[in-house]
């Protein structure tokens, strides 16, 4: 009984290797290789397609954000001009005064 308990069970890799070489015939091994290659190939192609679709959506979202920011900025500028139409002229005159190019009258 001690001999049986002291015998080590082969690890999982040795069991798979034995199963692959001894239990499967050549046709089954070839079939499993082909299925494995097709599975990996399909996963790679699927991940590439998914990545390109996600990149396209991200670019569209970026462009939409840029355009909406541009239009929001325009609306804010129009709102500021409507509230104080002379604000830009006052700011420009202050800069010219600081540079000494004009004087207030």
Buried (B, 14 or more C-beta within 10 A) or exposed (E): EEEEEEEEEEEEEEEEEEEEEEEEEEEEEEEEEEEEEEEEEEEEEEEEEEEEEEEEEEEEEEEEEEEEEEEEEEEEEEEEEEEEEEEEEEEEBEEEEEEEEEEEE
